[in-house]
Amino acid sequence: MGVTTVLVFPRMMSANYIGAFSLTKLLLPLLRNSPVPSRIVNVTSFTHRNGKKTSKLL
């Protein structure tokens, strides 16, 4: 079993998905009350698909 967070989510899941969701949730009230038009852009990458698993890393 890998490293987990306080709420028992795997670290990768926390960093890649839950972290972006939590930040967006915290920023939304600020952006809604902003006097200038604002937006949040979440960027993802498929670079991980180019990697190869090796037994040395596992």
Rosetta constraint file for C-alpha pairs under 8 A:
AtomPair CA 2 CA 10 HARMONIC 6.83 0.50
AtomPair CA 2 CA 11 HARMONIC 7.74 0.50
AtomPair CA 3 CA 10 HARMONIC 6.26 0.50
AtomPair CA 3 CA 11 HARMONIC 5.96 0.50
AtomPair CA 4 CA 8 HARMONIC 5.24 0.50
AtomPair CA 4 CA 9 HARMONIC 5.44 0.50
AtomPair CA 4 CA 10 HARMONIC 4.49 0.50
AtomPair CA 4 CA 11 HARMONIC 5.20 0.50
AtomPair CA 5 CA 9 HARMONIC 5.43 0.50
AtomPair CA 5 CA 10 HARMONIC 6.41 0.50
AtomPair CA 5 CA 11 HARMONIC 6.08 0.50
AtomPair CA 5 CA 14 HARMONIC 7.58 0.50
AtomPair CA 9 CA 13 HARMONIC 6.57 0.50
AtomPair CA 9 CA 14 HARMONIC 6.20 0.50
AtomPair CA 10 CA 14 HARMONIC 6.28 0.50
AtomPair CA 11 CA 15 HARMONIC 6.15 0.50
AtomPair CA 12 CA 16 HARMONIC 5.98 0.50
AtomPair CA 13 CA 17 HARMONIC 5.61 0.50
AtomPair CA 13 CA 18 HARMONIC 6.57 0.50
AtomPair CA 14 CA 18 HARMONIC 4.74 0.50
AtomPair CA 14 CA 19 HARMONIC 5.60 0.50
AtomPair CA 15 CA 19 HARMONIC 5.21 0.50
AtomPair CA 15 CA 20 HARMONIC 7.57 0.50
AtomPair CA 16 CA 20 HARMONIC 6.85 0.50
AtomPair CA 17 CA 21 HARMONIC 6.35 0.50
AtomPair CA 18 CA 22 HARMONIC 5.97 0.50
AtomPair CA 19 CA 23 HARMONIC 6.15 0.50
AtomPair CA 20 CA 24 HARMONIC 6.16 0.50
AtomPair CA 20 CA 42 HARMONIC 7.44 0.50
AtomPair CA 21 CA 25 HARMONIC 6.18 0.50
AtomPair CA 22 CA 26 HARMONIC 6.26 0.50
AtomPair CA 23 CA 27 HARMONIC 6.15 0.50
AtomPair CA 24 CA 28 HARMONIC 6.04 0.50
AtomPair CA 24 CA 40 HARMONIC 7.23 0.50
AtomPair CA 25 CA 29 HARMONIC 7.87 0.50
AtomPair CA 26 CA 30 HARMONIC 7.84 0.50
AtomPair CA 27 CA 31 HARMONIC 6.20 0.50
AtomPair CA 28 CA 32 HARMONIC 6.04 0.50
AtomPair CA 29 CA 33 HARMONIC 6.30 0.50
AtomPair CA 30 CA 34 HARMONIC 6.16 0.50
AtomPair CA 31 CA 37 HARMONIC 7.92 0.50
AtomPair CA 31 CA 38 HARMONIC 5.87 0.50
AtomPair CA 31 CA 39 HARMONIC 7.24 0.50
AtomPair CA 32 CA 38 HARMONIC 7.80 0.50
AtomPair CA 34 CA 38 HARMONIC 7.34 0.50
AtomPair CA 46 CA 50 HARMONIC 7.81 0.50
AtomPair CA 47 CA 51 HARMONIC 7.41 0.50
AtomPair CA 53 CA 57 HARMONIC 7.18 0.50
AtomPair CA 53 CA 58 HARMONIC 7.77 0.50
AtomPair CA 54 CA 58 HARMONIC 6.74 0.50
